[in-house]
């Protein structure tokens, strides 16, 4: 399985653009290509996709973590280009998409081969649990629900091995002690502390980052 960070506050690859928001593209030999969140604006998202050789027409599923603009800003353009992708939206999402295949996610569910949603936690946000040979890798949007709840929900699918995404103000760092890969992205308030506490395990995020699992 391969995760490519498409949109983030920082950039890891020359030629890409940064923006306040998050988006990641998930590829697997066994399952459909999935886009997780769409950043804050279409021009940045589309530019980065082009630079990363990601064709939006090939996306088969779009998962939105929560209904904040820094995660939904590029959605309208992706939907204009791609008329087939199924949407998996948190139960709290207020918009409708007539004519689209839409699943409103309330409880934990399977989205694709080896890809699961934690369900909409605390009525706010869903995260993804990716089943890999190394264990369960967690992908978060902003982690508005308590991190303990996110990790607890993801751990129902297996032993956790890593996490990437926005962690917001999370600072109970002991919860990360059993993880082998930690990527604090986007809105993470305590990036420096996490990087310092977990040397060799915690690594810088940014648009263009590729995580091979």
Helices and strands as residue ranges (DSSP letters): E 2-7, E 23-27, E 34-36, H 42-51, G 56-58, E 61-64, H 69-72, H 75-81, E 86-90, E 102-105, E 109-112, E 115-117, E 128-132, E 135-140, H 147-154, G 155-157, E 160-166, G 173-176, E 181-185, H 191-197, E 210-212
